[in-house]
Amino acid sequence: MMQNNDTARFLLKVLAASLGVSILIKVAGPSLPLQGLQARSLNYIAIFLITLPSVIVGSLLLIKGRS
């Protein structure tokens, strides 16, 4: 029973971290000074920002799995 509780807590923490990063991207994204960049550079930045929450969640899961 204790392990299920720990797993649920960990998943809630991961979801909260992912939500926090997603909100930060949504709120801070429009204020970034990106007007001078070309379309190709913007595509790379967009790909980075979109994959960032997944990378963070994956890293947290890897760290949790090793401990």
C-alpha positions in Angstrom: 0.0 0.0 0.0 2.9 2.4 0.8 4.5 2.0 -2.6 1.2 3.0 -4.4 1.1 6.1 -2.3 4.7 7.0 -3.1 4.1 6.4 -6.8 1.0 8.5 -6.8 2.9 11.4 -5.1 5.7 11.1 -7.6 3.4 11.2 -10.5 1.6 14.2 -9.1 5.0 16.0 -8.7 5.9 15.1 -12.3 2.6 16.4 -13.6 2.9 19.6 -11.6 6.4 20.2 -13.0 5.2 19.6 -16.5 2.2 21.9 -16.0 4.5 24.6 -14.5 6.9 24.5 -17.5 4.0 24.5 -19.9 2.4 27.5 -18.3 5.8 29.3 -18.2 6.2 28.7 -21.9 2.7 30.0 -22.6 3.1 33.1 -20.4 6.7 34.0 -21.1 6.8 32.9 -24.7 5.2 36.0 -26.3 7.5 38.3 -24.4 10.7 36.8 -25.8 12.6 39.0 -28.2 12.3 36.8 -31.3 11.3 39.4 -34.0 14.8 39.4 -35.6 15.1 35.7 -36.0 14.4 33.9 -39.3 11.8 31.2 -39.7 14.3 28.3 -39.5 15.6 29.6 -36.1 12.1 30.0 -34.8 11.3 26.4 -35.8 14.3 25.1 -33.7 13.2 27.3 -30.7 9.6 26.0 -31.0 10.8 22.4 -31.2 12.9 22.9 -28.1 10.1 24.6 -26.1 7.6 21.9 -27.1 9.9 19.0 -26.1 11.2 20.6 -22.9 8.4 19.4 -20.6 8.8 15.8 -21.9 12.6 15.9 -21.4 12.1 17.2 -17.8 9.6 14.5 -17.0 11.8 11.8 -18.6 14.8 13.0 -16.6 12.8 13.0 -13.3 11.6 9.5 -14.1 15.2 8.4 -14.8 16.5 9.9 -11.6 13.6 8.3 -9.6 14.2 4.9 -11.2 17.9 4.9 -10.3 17.2 5.7 -6.6 
